[in-house]
């Protein structure tokens, strides 16, 4: 039995009515940015068959330079807005995301294992595997050096002393973060102009194949 304090006001609401009346969220206020160096920047992309709601809004991504993506994230954080993001979580080490500072893979058999972000995507070595939330950053300098990340796994899914929070370096962000969702008013001016146009006023949206890594996390 639901306690009276938590009982719904209108038990006859449909899911859509519940969303419109109760959920303080409008997806039209947000935009999904990706960083995909395989494809042209400042262009919209979608993934075939990605949409799962008949008649729903199409899933379109705007491909941006990594620095522009970081600017949008920092502006969001400065305005007390946490940022949803998609990354290759397998590259973290017990709650620490510090790029290659924890491993010296090149010393193994004296083999250069360096790959660009584009090469990792093309070869299937990396793709988005998990979503988390950026909740803060070290903004004492003009460019953050570290970000605070909250993971849905909580304290039990990670070392207890971290309390479910991770530390992500700026260089790790560049390498392993592929997607963020931010409010439109927090975008850099150059991206804002593209958002105002929208995909329908550009030449169109480039459709990627169903197996493309940009479709591994839908948002």
C-alpha contacts under 8 A as a table, 3 or more apart, distances in Angstrom:
res1	aa1	res2	aa2	distance
2	X	6	X	6.48
2	X	7	X	5.93
3	X	6	X	5.49
3	X	7	X	6.24
4	X	7	X	5.01
8	X	11	X	5.78
10	X	13	X	5.82
13	X	16	X	7.86
13	X	17	X	5.57
13	X	18	X	5.87
14	X	17	X	5.07
14	X	18	X	6.12
15	X	18	X	5.06
15	X	19	X	6.24
16	X	19	X	5.07
16	X	20	X	6.24
17	X	20	X	5.12
17	X	21	X	6.02
18	X	21	X	5.25
18	X	22	X	5.53
18	X	23	X	7.12
19	X	22	X	5.54
19	X	23	X	4.93
20	X	23	X	6.28
20	X	24	X	7.99
26	X	29	X	5.79
26	X	30	X	7.73
27	X	30	X	5.52
28	X	31	X	7.60
29	X	183	X	5.65
29	X	184	X	5.96
30	X	181	X	6.60
30	X	182	X	5.46
30	X	183	X	4.23
30	X	184	X	5.34
31	X	61	X	7.74
31	X	62	X	7.96
31	X	181	X	5.69
31	X	182	X	5.74
31	X	183	X	6.25
31	X	184	X	6.05
32	X	60	X	7.34
32	X	61	X	5.37
32	X	62	X	6.49
32	X	179	X	7.01
32	X	180	X	5.86
32	X	181	X	4.51
32	X	182	X	6.74
32	X	219	X	7.28
33	X	61	X	5.60
33	X	62	X	4.95
33	X	63	X	5.88
33	X	64	X	6.52
33	X	69	X	7.01
33	X	179	X	5.61
33	X	180	X	5.38
33	X	181	X	6.24
33	X	182	X	7.95
34	X	61	X	6.23
34	X	62	X	6.07
34	X	63	X	4.82
34	X	64	X	6.11
34	X	69	X	7.87
34	X	178	X	5.41
34	X	179	X	4.30
34	X	180	X	6.54
35	X	63	X	5.54
35	X	64	X	5.41
35	X	65	X	6.09
35	X	66	X	5.86
35	X	69	X	7.60
35	X	177	X	7.70
35	X	178	X	5.07
35	X	179	X	6.39
36	X	39	X	5.99
36	X	41	X	7.85
36	X	63	X	6.33
36	X	64	X	7.56
36	X	118	X	7.19
36	X	178	X	6.89
37	X	40	X	7.16
37	X	41	X	7.63
37	X	117	X	6.99
37	X	118	X	5.31
38	X	118	X	5.40
38	X	121	X	7.80
38	X	122	X	7.69
39	X	63	X	7.84
40	X	43	X	6.36
40	X	63	X	7.21
41	X	62	X	7.84
41	X	63	X	4.98
41	X	64	X	5.10
41	X	65	X	6.53
42	X	62	X	6.40
42	X	63	X	5.50
42	X	64	X	5.60
42	X	191	X	7.43
42	X	194	X	7.33
43	X	62	X	5.60
43	X	63	X	5.59
43	X	64	X	7.82
43	X	205	X	7.53
44	X	60	X	6.30
44	X	61	X	5.42
44	X	62	X	4.51
44	X	63	X	6.26
44	X	199	X	6.26
44	X	204	X	7.45
44	X	205	X	5.07
44	X	206	X	6.37
45	X	60	X	5.63
45	X	61	X	5.09
45	X	62	X	6.37
45	X	63	X	7.22
45	X	205	X	5.27
45	X	206	X	4.77
45	X	207	X	5.81
45	X	208	X	6.95
46	X	50	X	7.70
46	X	59	X	6.07
46	X	60	X	4.91
46	X	61	X	6.11
46	X	205	X	6.73
46	X	206	X	6.35
46	X	207	X	4.97
46	X	208	X	5.99
47	X	50	X	5.45
47	X	59	X	7.76
47	X	207	X	5.47
47	X	208	X	4.65
47	X	209	X	5.90
47	X	210	X	5.76
47	X	212	X	7.12
47	X	214	X	7.31
47	X	215	X	5.89
48	X	51	X	7.91
48	X	207	X	6.12
48	X	208	X	6.07
48	X	209	X	5.53
48	X	210	X	4.94
49	X	52	X	7.50
49	X	210	X	6.31
50	X	59	X	7.09
50	X	210	X	7.22
50	X	215	X	6.80
50	X	218	X	7.13
51	X	54	X	7.89
51	X	56	X	7.72
51	X	58	X	6.29
51	X	59	X	6.14
52	X	56	X	8.00
53	X	56	X	5.08
53	X	57	X	7.99
59	X	218	X	7.78
59	X	219	X	7.01
60	X	205	X	7.69
64	X	68	X	6.46
64	X	69	X	6.47
65	X	68	X	5.40
65	X	69	X	6.44
66	X	69	X	5.02
66	X	70	X	6.26
66	X	174	X	6.46
67	X	70	X	5.01
67	X	71	X	6.23
68	X	71	X	5.02
68	X	72	X	6.38
68	X	188	X	6.79
69	X	72	X	5.24
69	X	73	X	6.36
69	X	180	X	7.56
70	X	73	X	4.98
70	X	74	X	6.12
71	X	74	X	5.16
71	X	75	X	6.13
71	X	187	X	7.51
71	X	188	X	6.81
72	X	75	X	5.23
72	X	76	X	6.14
72	X	182	X	7.00
72	X	186	X	5.61
72	X	187	X	4.94
72	X	188	X	6.30
73	X	76	X	5.10
73	X	77	X	6.24
73	X	83	X	6.60
73	X	180	X	7.87
73	X	182	X	7.08
73	X	186	X	7.90
74	X	77	X	5.11
74	X	78	X	6.12
74	X	137	X	7.40
74	X	144	X	7.88
75	X	78	X	5.05
75	X	79	X	6.33
75	X	186	X	5.67
75	X	187	X	7.69
76	X	79	X	5.13
76	X	80	X	6.48
76	X	81	X	5.00
76	X	82	X	6.79
76	X	83	X	7.12
76	X	182	X	6.87
76	X	183	X	7.43
76	X	186	X	5.72
77	X	80	X	5.01
77	X	81	X	5.06
77	X	82	X	5.92
77	X	83	X	7.46
77	X	135	X	6.89
77	X	136	X	6.06
77	X	137	X	7.43
78	X	81	X	7.34
81	X	135	X	7.71
82	X	133	X	6.42
82	X	134	X	5.67
82	X	135	X	4.86
82	X	136	X	7.47
83	X	133	X	5.34
83	X	134	X	5.03
83	X	135	X	6.75
83	X	180	X	6.73
83	X	181	X	6.19
83	X	182	X	6.19
84	X	131	X	6.94
84	X	132	X	5.89
84	X	133	X	4.50
84	X	134	X	6.47
84	X	180	X	5.70
84	X	181	X	5.50
84	X	182	X	7.60
85	X	131	X	5.51
85	X	132	X	5.64
85	X	133	X	5.98
85	X	134	X	7.25
85	X	177	X	7.26
85	X	178	X	7.64
85	X	179	X	5.37
85	X	180	X	4.19
85	X	181	X	6.42
86	X	128	X	5.80
86	X	129	X	7.27
86	X	130	X	5.79
86	X	131	X	4.41
86	X	132	X	6.62
86	X	177	X	6.08
86	X	178	X	5.87
86	X	179	X	4.93
86	X	180	X	6.40
86	X	217	X	7.01
87	X	127	X	7.25
87	X	128	X	4.69
87	X	129	X	6.20
87	X	130	X	5.88
87	X	131	X	6.44
87	X	176	X	5.46
87	X	177	X	4.30
87	X	178	X	5.60
87	X	179	X	7.00
88	X	91	X	6.12
88	X	126	X	6.51
88	X	127	X	5.69
88	X	128	X	4.69
88	X	129	X	5.11
88	X	130	X	6.47
88	X	176	X	5.49
88	X	177	X	6.80
89	X	92	X	5.70
89	X	128	X	7.54
89	X	129	X	6.08
89	X	130	X	5.81
89	X	176	X	7.92
90	X	93	X	7.98
90	X	129	X	7.62
91	X	97	X	7.34
91	X	176	X	7.60
92	X	95	X	6.27
92	X	96	X	5.72
92	X	97	X	4.86
92	X	98	X	7.68
93	X	96	X	5.11
93	X	97	X	6.40
94	X	158	X	6.48
94	X	159	X	6.64
95	X	158	X	6.44
95	X	159	X	7.09
95	X	162	X	7.25
95	X	164	X	7.94
95	X	165	X	7.07
95	X	166	X	4.73
95	X	167	X	6.72
96	X	166	X	5.76
96	X	167	X	5.27
96	X	168	X	6.44
97	X	166	X	7.26
97	X	167	X	5.87
97	X	168	X	4.44
97	X	169	X	6.04
97	X	172	X	6.11
98	X	101	X	5.79
98	X	102	X	6.84
98	X	167	X	7.77
98	X	168	X	6.10
98	X	169	X	5.18
98	X	171	X	7.29
98	X	172	X	5.73
99	X	102	X	7.33
99	X	169	X	6.92
99	X	171	X	5.88
99	X	172	X	4.36
99	X	175	X	7.57
100	X	103	X	5.50
100	X	104	X	6.89
101	X	104	X	7.43
104	X	107	X	5.78
104	X	108	X	7.61
105	X	108	X	5.51
105	X	112	X	7.98
105	X	113	X	6.83
106	X	109	X	7.66
106	X	110	X	5.95
106	X	111	X	5.40
106	X	112	X	5.00
106	X	113	X	5.74
106	X	114	X	7.69
107	X	110	X	4.90
107	X	111	X	6.70
107	X	112	X	7.97
108	X	111	X	6.13
115	X	118	X	7.99
115	X	119	X	5.85
115	X	120	X	6.26
116	X	119	X	5.10
116	X	120	X	6.25
117	X	120	X	5.15
117	X	121	X	6.35
117	X	175	X	6.18
117	X	176	X	7.89
118	X	121	X	5.25
118	X	122	X	6.16
119	X	122	X	5.06
119	X	123	X	5.97
120	X	123	X	5.34
120	X	124	X	6.01
120	X	125	X	4.88
120	X	126	X	5.34
121	X	124	X	5.25
121	X	125	X	6.34
121	X	126	X	5.59
121	X	127	X	6.35
121	X	213	X	7.22
122	X	125	X	7.78
123	X	126	X	7.86
124	X	127	X	6.98
126	X	176	X	7.99
127	X	178	X	7.99
127	X	213	X	5.47
127	X	214	X	7.51
127	X	216	X	7.38
128	X	177	X	7.76
128	X	178	X	6.75
128	X	213	X	6.80
128	X	214	X	7.27
128	X	216	X	5.98
128	X	217	X	6.46
129	X	216	X	6.88
129	X	217	X	7.15
130	X	217	X	7.42
131	X	217	X	7.71
132	X	149	X	6.95
132	X	150	X	6.23
132	X	151	X	5.19
132	X	152	X	6.78
133	X	149	X	5.66
133	X	150	X	5.31
133	X	151	X	6.63
134	X	147	X	6.80
134	X	148	X	5.88
134	X	149	X	4.49
134	X	150	X	6.34
135	X	147	X	7.59
135	X	148	X	5.55
135	X	149	X	5.70
135	X	150	X	6.59
136	X	147	X	5.68
136	X	148	X	4.83
136	X	149	X	7.21
137	X	144	X	6.10
137	X	145	X	7.65
137	X	146	X	5.73
137	X	147	X	4.14
137	X	148	X	5.76
138	X	141	X	7.54
138	X	144	X	5.04
138	X	145	X	5.99
138	X	146	X	5.43
138	X	147	X	6.33
139	X	142	X	6.38
139	X	143	X	6.34
139	X	144	X	4.83
139	X	145	X	7.52
140	X	143	X	7.97
140	X	144	X	7.28
141	X	144	X	6.27
141	X	145	X	7.97
144	X	147	X	7.23
144	X	170	X	6.67
145	X	169	X	5.89
145	X	170	X	5.14
146	X	167	X	6.72
146	X	168	X	5.51
146	X	169	X	4.36
146	X	170	X	5.55
147	X	167	X	5.94
147	X	168	X	5.01
147	X	169	X	6.23
147	X	170	X	7.23
148	X	165	X	6.86
148	X	166	X	6.01
148	X	167	X	5.23
148	X	168	X	6.41
149	X	165	X	5.49
149	X	166	X	4.89
149	X	167	X	6.19
149	X	168	X	6.87
150	X	164	X	6.17
150	X	165	X	4.57
150	X	166	X	6.28
151	X	154	X	6.10
151	X	164	X	5.73
151	X	165	X	6.10
151	X	166	X	7.32
152	X	164	X	7.40
153	X	156	X	6.86
153	X	157	X	4.66
153	X	158	X	6.98
153	X	164	X	6.55
154	X	157	X	5.48
154	X	158	X	6.74
154	X	163	X	6.52
154	X	164	X	4.11
154	X	165	X	7.63
155	X	158	X	5.36
155	X	159	X	6.42
155	X	160	X	4.96
155	X	161	X	7.64
155	X	162	X	6.77
155	X	163	X	4.39
155	X	164	X	4.18
155	X	165	X	7.83
156	X	159	X	6.97
156	X	160	X	6.25
156	X	164	X	7.44
157	X	164	X	7.13
158	X	162	X	7.20
158	X	163	X	7.61
158	X	164	X	5.98
159	X	162	X	5.74
159	X	163	X	7.25
159	X	164	X	7.49
160	X	163	X	5.39
160	X	164	X	7.25
162	X	165	X	5.39
162	X	166	X	6.86
168	X	172	X	6.41
168	X	173	X	6.90
169	X	172	X	5.18
169	X	173	X	6.35
170	X	173	X	5.03
170	X	174	X	6.45
171	X	174	X	5.09
171	X	175	X	6.46
172	X	175	X	5.19
172	X	176	X	5.94
172	X	177	X	7.59
173	X	176	X	5.59
173	X	177	X	5.11
174	X	177	X	6.23
178	X	214	X	7.98
182	X	186	X	6.87
182	X	187	X	7.64
183	X	186	X	5.64
183	X	187	X	7.34
184	X	187	X	5.61
184	X	192	X	7.06
184	X	195	X	7.80
185	X	192	X	7.72
187	X	191	X	6.14
187	X	192	X	5.74
188	X	191	X	5.54
188	X	192	X	6.16
189	X	192	X	4.93
189	X	193	X	6.44
190	X	193	X	5.57
190	X	194	X	6.94
191	X	194	X	5.14
191	X	195	X	6.28
192	X	195	X	5.03
192	X	196	X	6.18
193	X	196	X	5.13
193	X	197	X	6.48
194	X	197	X	5.18
194	X	198	X	6.24
195	X	198	X	4.96
195	X	199	X	7.96
197	X	200	X	7.46
197	X	201	X	5.46
197	X	202	X	6.91
198	X	201	X	5.71
198	X	202	X	6.80
199	X	202	X	5.17
199	X	203	X	7.45
199	X	204	X	5.65
199	X	205	X	6.05
200	X	203	X	7.40
200	X	204	X	6.12
200	X	205	X	7.95
201	X	204	X	7.41
202	X	205	X	7.94
208	X	212	X	6.31
209	X	212	X	5.50
210	X	215	X	7.10
211	X	215	X	7.08
212	X	215	X	5.75
212	X	216	X	7.43
213	X	216	X	5.31
214	X	217	X	6.99
215	X	218	X	5.95
